Amino acid sequence: MSNIRVAVIVGSIRRDSINRRLALAVERLAPKELTFEHVRIDDLPLYNQDFDGDYPATCKRLKQQLESADALLFATAEYNRSIPGVLKNAIDIASRPWGTNSFAGKPGAVIGTSIGSTGTALSQQHLRNVLAYLDVQMLAQPEVFVHFKDELIDAEGHISNEGTQKFLQGFIDRYVTWVKRFQ
């Protein structure tokens, strides 16, 4: 099997994002045949249909990164029980203008962590709804709602809890199987 390129979109642009830590933890557990590229979304302008005819360079970069990927992995925060605005903005940019949806047909999955006991369950459901409309083939199970506690995952993605590591290993194993179905 050839190398599988995964575009990682972290829905939090906070410097010490715990969702970035979660994404790194999952990457560390993945087989070597997957390579991960974090897609930058913090420098994008707010989506405006006026630039559909001539996208700004940062928007073109986003679309190219997604189009060159074989699969998608979203690690999202939950703000006010929904998708962070910066993530929704990136999705709007990458799916426009009409007929140039950079997500279409790609396999994907969504994971998330929060200090709240329900993790990012509502944000993930909203994100799944948006991505279904955009023709992303979403992995349904297992759902990954991690209740984040201090020292659970460090800044480099090392997991301190054996149960969490086992659960995330199960997720990445299923994700790899899912992505390979689309190769």
N, C-alpha and C positions, 0 to 999 in steps of 0.2 A: 504494500500500500504506500502510495506517495504521501508526501507531507501535506497535512491539512492545516490551512491557515484560518485562524479564528480571530475575528475582530471583537475586541472587548470594549464595551461601552459602559462606563461607570457613571451612574446617574447622579453622583455627588461630586462636585468640584472642590470640595473642602480639602485643604492640604493634608490633613490627617484622617481622611475618609476611611471609615471602618468597612465600607463596601469595597473600596480598593483593596483593603487587606483581605477581604473574603475572596475577591477575584484572584489575588496572588496565591492564596492558599489552595484554591482549586487548581490553578495552573501548576503548582508544585506537585500535585497528585496525578497530573495527566501524563499519559505516555509520551515518549519523545516524538512520536509521529505528529503531534499537534504543536504548532507554533502559535503564539499569542501576540497580537499587536494591539496595544491600547490606543483607542481612537480618541483624539483630543476634541473636546466639545466646549472648553471654557473660553475660546477665542472667537466663537461664532457670533455674527450679528443676529439680532432678532429677525426671524423669518418675515419677509416682505415680498409679496407677489410682484412688486415692481422690478425686482432683479431676477425674475425667472428667465428672462431673455439673455442675461449676462451675469451669471453668478459671481460673487466675490471669490477671490482665490481660496480663502479658508473654507468656503462652502464646497468648492470644486474638490479640494483636498479630502474633505469628509466623504463625499460621494465616491471618489476614487478608492479610498481605503476600504469602504464597505463593498464596493463592486469587485475588488480584487480578493476579497475574503471568500473562503469556502463555507464558513459558518459564522454564527453570531452568538455572543454571550453577553447578556445584560446583567449587571450587578447594580441594583437600584436601591436608593434610599426611599423613604416615605415621608413626604411633606404634606401635612394637613390631610392625611388619609388618601393621598394620590401620588401621581408621578411628579417628581421635581420639574419645575419649569424649564430648567436648562436641558434636561433630557427630552422633554416634549418638543422644545425648539429644534434640537438636533434631528429628531425624527421628522419633523415637518420639513426641514431643509433637505434631508436626504431622500425624502419621498417625492419631492417636487422638482421641476414642474411636471404637470401631468404627463404620463408616458415615460418618465425617467426615474421610476421608483428603484432606488439602489438596494432595497431590501428584498425585492420580489424573488420568491422561490427558494430562498436560503433557509437552511435549518437553523433553529435557534433555541435558546433556553434563557430563563430568567432566574436569578438568585438574589437574595438580599438579606441584610442583617440590620438590626436596630437594637437600641437599648431597651425598647419597649417589649413587653412579653409576647405580643403578636407578631413580632418581626416586621416584615414589610408586606404582609399578606394583601392588604387593600391596594397598595401601589402596584404590586405584581399583577393583580387581577385587572386593574385598569390598563397596565402596560400590555398584558396579553390580548385584551380587546383591541387595542390600537394595532398591535403587530399582526393579529389575525386579519384585519382589514387590509393590511399592507402585504399580505401573502407570505408572511414568514411562517415556516412550518415549525411550530413550537412543540418542544418536548413537554408532555403533560405531567409526567411523574418521574422522579420524586419532586415534590415541591420543596423548595429550600427557603425556609423562614428561620433564620438563626437569631436567637436571643443573645445579643452581644454583651459580654461582660469583660471587665478589665483583664488584660493578659490572655484572653482566649486565642487571639491571633495577633502576632506582632506585625510590625511594619514591613517585614520581608515575607510575610505569609506563613510563618511557622505556627502550627496549631498546638496548643498546650493540652487540650483535652482529648483523650483517646476516643471517647464516644463521638465527639464532633468530627474527628479525623475519619473515623470509620463511616459515618454518615456521608461526609463530603466525598469520600472515596467511592461510595455507592453511587452518588450523583454523577461524578465524572465518568465512571464506567458506563452508566446508562447513556450519558451524553455522547460519548465516543461511539457507542453502538448506533445511536440515533443519527449522528452526523454521517457515519459511513453509509447509511441507507441512501443518502443523496449524492454519493460520489459516483 
